[in-house]
């Protein structure tokens, strides 16, 4: 622990602020709000993580924070290199661009020596119709070589763990219109092509060798093409990193063989979040409750309700529990320990004890208290407002899980 702390201190000391000519920067990372000289804060950081599916990952990244002429962080560029025994060396570049408060881009380009890759582009724009219409788009191509399948249900056994490569290509697009001050109606479409290939973890059985496609729909690959509609009520403020307010969402989507899907099925989802701040935002209590149910016997296994990973049950790896329905409760107390002004950039450093509590089941009506898994833990976050969060979450479930990623879990 002392060595890690010393390395972190040395890397922070290596941080610097410089002024760069706007014309020397790629056009994609600047906009009209940048001056001729751009302040760039450079912060090198270690990138060390461990989770139950991937094992340990070790590397480093450098965050470049670009400020517009108003002193706001308007672009983040973060190249990273790391090593994992399953994937070899991985090179990544992540960019978060905020040309306007109502418009953002996220771009992630990542390639490993073995199996893994991740190419994603996300776009959000709420400048249409006087801010009443919000458009979102997401295109992706990725391969996860450490995907897991344990079987269906809350009692799936750890001894049944198998590994596969989740190779996906697709897109999602949505349009949300404000029908009232805090109420949106949303329509969306998504297309997802999934191929199940051999994964990168050779110490576990290949999923296709342990399970049959007749019992696990989608195991030979599938296409899902779904259309959905939903309603969103939100009083969150501020929007990007909320301090207070309420969020509620209810959605329904249908996937049809007529439009190219592998099967006919429907998905119902509901979510509620509440943010309560105290002492001028130093303490933020967050509650999330969510539920989902997939109706249709032949729905592909990766399109069903899934718990586990950095945003649901943080004591387990991704895909740990899969079934037709799920219920989840998350409680988190975000406590600002101190505010650090480094190179004229304000950052809030938080500790966040949490409790995740959830279960999967064949249907919502069949939920049993004994099926729910408690996952206590603690998170550590660095927040650069209005839009950047880095976090480390440590959860206890079937052992200890650690997740290092960007953005709040909810």
Phi and psi in degrees as a GROMACS rama.xvg file:
@    title "Ramachandran Plot"
@    xaxis  label "Phi"
@    yaxis  label "Psi"
@TYPE xy
-64.3055  -37.969  UNK-2
-65.392  -43.5835  UNK-3
-62.0983  -43.3319  UNK-4
-62.2188  -42.4556  UNK-5
-63.4355  -41.8053  UNK-6
-62.6319  -43.6478  UNK-7
-61.1887  -43.0574  UNK-8
-63.2813  -43.0955  UNK-9
-62.7943  -39.7528  UNK-10
-69.2942  -37.9313  UNK-11
-65.8384  -36.6223  UNK-12
-65.4145  -26.1834  UNK-13
-78.886  -7.29901  UNK-14
-64.502  153.776  UNK-15
-154.643  164.748  UNK-16
-118.234  134.999  UNK-17
-139.904  160.456  UNK-18
-108.046  127.643  UNK-19
-121.808  140.037  UNK-20
-65.1551  131.877  UNK-21
-56.8481  -38.0493  UNK-22
-67.4075  -16.8739  UNK-23
-87.472  -6.72876  UNK-24
-97.5396  149.407  UNK-25
-57.406  138.366  UNK-26
-58.7076  -27.0653  UNK-27
-67.1135  -23.7581  UNK-28
-96.6261  -1.54561  UNK-29
-123.666  169.473  UNK-30
-152.963  -172.866  UNK-31
-64.7028  -17.0334  UNK-32
-86.2802  0.474298  UNK-33
-89.9753  140.071  UNK-34
-80.8943  -178.398  UNK-35
-64.9068  -34.5183  UNK-36
-107.421  129.523  UNK-37
-111.388  125.602  UNK-38
-76.5487  125.391  UNK-39
-122.969  118.691  UNK-40
-96.8948  125.986  UNK-41
-110.887  122.557  UNK-42
-130.441  105.885  UNK-43
-80.8764  141.996  UNK-44
-142.332  148.967  UNK-45
-72.631  151.068  UNK-46
-126.197  92.5589  UNK-47
-124.5  128.553  UNK-48
-150.063  163.927  UNK-49
-148.67  133.616  UNK-50
-143.451  161.694  UNK-51
-62.4434  -24.6917  UNK-52
-90.1133  -35.8562  UNK-53
-100.769  -19.5095  UNK-54
79.7563  -152.909  UNK-55
-87.8509  141.718  UNK-56
-128.659  133.384  UNK-57
-132.992  133.615  UNK-58
-179.395  -156.738  UNK-59
-152.093  154.722  UNK-60
-137.686  162.261  UNK-61
-128.125  123.711  UNK-62
-96.6668  124.456  UNK-63
-106.765  114.093  UNK-64
-102.349  116.68  UNK-65
-102.052  129.323  UNK-66
-105.284  139.473  UNK-67
-81.4967  -177.004  UNK-68
-69.3135  -11.5926  UNK-69
-92.7363  2.72154  UNK-70
83.4456  10.838  UNK-71
-93.9975  144.066  UNK-72
-72.5482  111.572  UNK-73
-110.017  -14.3717  UNK-74
-146.91  141.814  UNK-75
-126.304  128.093  UNK-76
-124.675  127.56  UNK-77
-137.163  91.0546  UNK-78
-74.5735  146.737  UNK-79
-146.041  146.351  UNK-80
-135.787  135.449  UNK-81
-148.294  173.054  UNK-82
-132.64  135.937  UNK-83
-137.267  137.349  UNK-84
-61.9978  -22.2877  UNK-85
-83.6135  -34.0096  UNK-86
-109.64  -12.4078  UNK-87
77.5236  -146.85  UNK-88
-84.686  135.686  UNK-89
-123.08  130.448  UNK-90
-108.302  134.222  UNK-91
-138.026  143.721  UNK-92
-132.14  127.64  UNK-93
-118.764  135.898  UNK-94
-131.547  131.844  UNK-95
-120.648  119.325  UNK-96
-121.347  131.745  UNK-97
-127.45  75.3655  UNK-98
-63.7327  -28.2764  UNK-99
-142.334  156.453  UNK-100
-58.5243  -26.9435  UNK-101
-96.4076  3.84477  UNK-102
-138.713  137.998  UNK-103
-150.782  153.546  UNK-104
-128.256  142.475  UNK-105
-130.12  129.324  UNK-106
-130.132  128.903  UNK-107
-130.684  126.044  UNK-108
-126.846  118.774  UNK-109
-144.224  136.194  UNK-110
-143.277  131.95  UNK-111
-106.254  164.222  UNK-112
-66.4386  -35.1319  UNK-113
-125.907  120.356  UNK-114
66.2304  -58.133  UNK-115
-70.5203  143.016  UNK-116
-158.894  160.939  UNK-117
-157.423  110.664  UNK-118
-123.499  114.446  UNK-119
-137  144.751  UNK-120
-135.361  125.214  UNK-121
-120.145  141.661  UNK-122
-138.309  138.361  UNK-123
-138.34  135.536  UNK-124
-146.986  122.711  UNK-125
-123.269  43.4658  UNK-126
-102.196  0.671111  UNK-127
-89.1807  147.053  UNK-128
51.5891  46.0238  UNK-129
65.5507  27.2147  UNK-130
89.3796  1.59388  UNK-131
-82.8182  -22.4166  UNK-132
-111.326  127.66  UNK-133
-117.723  125.605  UNK-134
-110.58  139.686  UNK-135
-133.805  147.106  UNK-136
-145.515  147.313  UNK-137
-147.507  120.178  UNK-138
-121.14  141.417  UNK-139
-149.963  153.537  UNK-140
-147.303  114.365  UNK-141
-148.519  159.771  UNK-142
-133.093  122.758  UNK-143
-106.471  109.189  UNK-144
-82.0576  0.176515  UNK-145
-121.002  26.6035  UNK-146
-64.7156  148.745  UNK-147
-123.603  151.235  UNK-148
-142.375  129.083  UNK-149
-113.094  -3.41119  UNK-150
107.937  176.167  UNK-151
-93.0113  154.576  UNK-152
97.2399  164.107  UNK-153
-71.0058  -16.7626  UNK-154
-103.693  14.7045  UNK-155
-57.068  136.865  UNK-156
-90.341  145.074  UNK-157
-62.9509  -30.5777  UNK-158
-68.511  -13.9831  UNK-159
-92.8078  10.8275  UNK-160
-61.3447  130.524  UNK-161
-131.194  163.914  UNK-162
-122.886  145.138  UNK-163
-151.258  164.878  UNK-164
-96.236  120.629  UNK-165
-94.8015  100.219  UNK-166
-104.086  111.299  UNK-167
-129.269  146.986  UNK-168
-138.734  139.719  UNK-169
175.276  -172.108  UNK-170
-153.2  161.732  UNK-171
-141.665  142.233  UNK-172
-141.958  142.72  UNK-173
-144.51  154.979  UNK-174
-131.838  125.831  UNK-175
-120.082  130.036  UNK-176
-119.934  133.303  UNK-177
-75.7014  107.472  UNK-178
-90.7829  -11.6551  UNK-179
-152.908  177.101  UNK-180
-56.1632  -41.622  UNK-181
-120.206  14.9139  UNK-182
-126.021  128.598  UNK-183
-118.243  146.928  UNK-184
-107.139  135.18  UNK-185
-123.528  135.263  UNK-186
-121.725  143.108  UNK-187
-150.855  163.859  UNK-188
-141.687  143.312  UNK-189
-142.123  145.291  UNK-190
-129.874  131.126  UNK-191
-140.699  119.11  UNK-192
-108.953  125.337  UNK-193
-122.19  128.617  UNK-194
-115.402  135.709  UNK-195
-100.983  113.051  UNK-196
-121.416  175.67  UNK-197
-67.8053  137.583  UNK-198
-86.976  -171.472  UNK-199
-94.911  -12.7009  UNK-200
-94.9596  103.604  UNK-201
-85.7968  -7.23602  UNK-202
-82.4629  -7.2121  UNK-203
-114.998  154.283  UNK-204
-65.3653  147.467  UNK-205
-71.003  134.171  UNK-206
-54.0343  -40.6291  UNK-207
-67.654  -20.659  UNK-208
-82.5615  -18.8689  UNK-209
-103.68  -34.6096  UNK-210
-118.595  152.535  UNK-211
-101.833  148.869  UNK-212
-65.8229  -23.3629  UNK-213
-69.2955  -26.5298  UNK-214
-99.8603  -18.2057  UNK-215
-125.589  89.1767  UNK-216
-56.7067  135.416  UNK-217
93.8379  -2.92675  UNK-218
-68.2666  -23.1986  UNK-219
-93.6836  15.8109  UNK-220
96.3391  156.727  UNK-221
-162.213  166.366  UNK-222
-123.699  131.765  UNK-223
-120.825  127.507  UNK-224
-128.396  105.16  UNK-225
-124.309  150.06  UNK-226
-122.926  143.051  UNK-227
-143.613  164.817  UNK-228
-139.039  147.18  UNK-229
-156.629  171.944  UNK-230
-128.99  137.018  UNK-231
-127.69  126.789  UNK-232
-111.637  126.237  UNK-233
-145.567  130.366  UNK-234
-122.723  23.7526  UNK-235
-63.9471  138.24  UNK-236
-148.396  130.021  UNK-237
-68.9502  169.334  UNK-238
-70.8979  -45.7015  UNK-239
-66.9526  -48.5477  UNK-240
-129.782  89.0798  UNK-241
-65.4077  143.298  UNK-242
-105.905  -26.5912  UNK-243
-155.81  165.352  UNK-244
118.501  -179.232  UNK-245
-128.349  143.2  UNK-246
-134.18  132.169  UNK-247
-139.46  138.635  UNK-248
-139.728  137.853  UNK-249
-135.216  126.993  UNK-250
-134.863  154.12  UNK-251
-136.411  133.906  UNK-252
-137.913  153.721  UNK-253
-128.934  136.028  UNK-254
-115.526  128.091  UNK-255
-127.863  139.942  UNK-256
-65.006  -26.9276  UNK-257
-60.7945  -32.8742  UNK-258
-99.9437  15.0377  UNK-259
105.636  -3.71533  UNK-260
-71.5195  158.887  UNK-261
-72.0196  -22.4665  UNK-262
-156.708  166.012  UNK-263
-94.4225  122.381  UNK-264
-160.646  164.324  UNK-265
-129.136  148.891  UNK-266
-125.645  127.052  UNK-267
-111.748  133.314  UNK-268
-138.298  146.881  UNK-269
-142.644  145.554  UNK-270
-148.853  141.42  UNK-271
-135.198  132.878  UNK-272
-133.661  142.855  UNK-273
-135.385  128.325  UNK-274
-113.57  124.948  UNK-275
-126.196  120.04  UNK-276
-105.011  152.201  UNK-277
-141.887  156.477  UNK-278
52.6972  50.7528  UNK-279
57.1689  40.0804  UNK-280
87.0325  2.94992  UNK-281
-69.3393  -33.7087  UNK-282
-117.233  128.178  UNK-283
-129.876  115.249  UNK-284
-91.6811  128.008  UNK-285
-124.16  131.648  UNK-286
-124.535  131.634  UNK-287
-129.841  134.81  UNK-288
-128.017  130.609  UNK-289
-142.434  156.274  UNK-290
-151.011  150.7  UNK-291
-150.565  155.385  UNK-292
-149.683  134.734  UNK-293
-105.895  125.683  UNK-294
-108.924  119.093  UNK-295
139.629  124.916  UNK-296
-69.4579  -26.3095  UNK-297
-105.861  19.668  UNK-298
-61.4935  132.326  UNK-299
-56.3816  146.62  UNK-300
-62.0341  -31.2683  UNK-301
-84.3355  -2.10507  UNK-302
-104.202  9.78779  UNK-303
-95.2298  -176.022  UNK-304
-71.8357  129.831  UNK-305
-131.377  133.33  UNK-306
-124.734  148.307  UNK-307
121.403  140.42  UNK-308
117.094  -174.682  UNK-309
-70.681  -12.6506  UNK-310
-119.33  0.965916  UNK-311
-128.152  -91.6686  UNK-312
-98.0253  99.2748  UNK-313
-80.4772  7.39704  UNK-314
-96.6853  0.898171  UNK-315
-132.664  157.471  UNK-316
-74.078  171.511  UNK-317
-61.3698  146.351  UNK-318
65.9508  19.7172  UNK-319
-64.0596  -40.4587  UNK-320
-125.664  128.642  UNK-321
-134.91  134.134  UNK-322
-163.858  -171.184  UNK-323
-78.5966  -18.7561  UNK-324
-143.459  160.159  UNK-325
-151.99  155.289  UNK-326
-135.961  140.961  UNK-327
-146.686  137.15  UNK-328
-124.79  129.116  UNK-329
-122.765  129.493  UNK-330
-122.079  132.631  UNK-331
-148.022  136.954  UNK-332
-114.726  108.563  UNK-333
-92.9892  115.673  UNK-334
-116.594  118.856  UNK-335
-78.0105  115.469  UNK-336
-80.6051  -42.588  UNK-337
-162.266  161.947  UNK-338
-113.686  125.798  UNK-339
-117.045  123.561  UNK-340
-100.737  104.405  UNK-341
-116.293  118.166  UNK-342
54.0966  45.4266  UNK-343
64.1439  22.547  UNK-344
-118.435  121.595  UNK-345
-81.2735  129.652  UNK-346
-132.229  136.361  UNK-347
-98.0349  130.856  UNK-348
-109.965  119.025  UNK-349
-118.07  151.609  UNK-350
-117.538  141.168  UNK-351
-139.279  89.7688  UNK-352
-64.7153  142.544  UNK-353
-145.293  163.412  UNK-354
-136.989  121.497  UNK-355
-105.533  139.899  UNK-356
-147.143  110.97  UNK-357
-158.337  170.419  UNK-358
-157.198  154.582  UNK-359
-107.064  159.478  UNK-360
-161.683  164.835  UNK-361
-64.3134  -29.8722  UNK-362
-157.831  157.536  UNK-363
-61.2505  -31.666  UNK-364
-71.7961  -12.8314  UNK-365
-101.749  11.7771  UNK-366
-61.5178  134.674  UNK-367
-124.326  139.065  UNK-368
-58.2443  -33.2096  UNK-369
-69.0994  -15.3551  UNK-370
-82.5267  -16.023  UNK-371
-77.3132  139.391  UNK-372
-109.382  121.355  UNK-373
-85.6343  137.648  UNK-374
-133.576  91.2065  UNK-375
-77.813  158.712  UNK-376
-179.583  -171.547  UNK-377
-144.834  143.651  UNK-378
-118.833  153.58  UNK-379
-127.228  127.277  UNK-380
-132.323  144.604  UNK-381
-116.221  123.615  UNK-382
-120.84  123.581  UNK-383
-114.248  104.133  UNK-384
-77.0222  146.591  UNK-385
-99.933  5.53953  UNK-386
-149.907  8.30998  UNK-387
-123.013  127.198  UNK-388
-134.877  127.738  UNK-389
-113.956  139.144  UNK-390
-144.136  154.165  UNK-391
-126.56  121.19  UNK-392
-116.669  130.003  UNK-393
-114.045  116.494  UNK-394
-121.976  149.252  UNK-395
-112.796  116.527  UNK-396
-134.352  -100.543  UNK-397
-93.7025  69.5113  UNK-398
98.6903  -166.382  UNK-399
-100.116  133.477  UNK-400
-121.703  141.484  UNK-401
-128.676  132.989  UNK-402
-127.078  130.753  UNK-403
-118.498  119.44  UNK-404
-161.215  179.589  UNK-405
-103.42  148.649  UNK-406
87.7079  151.03  UNK-407
-69.3037  155.274  UNK-408
-69.2386  -25.1983  UNK-409
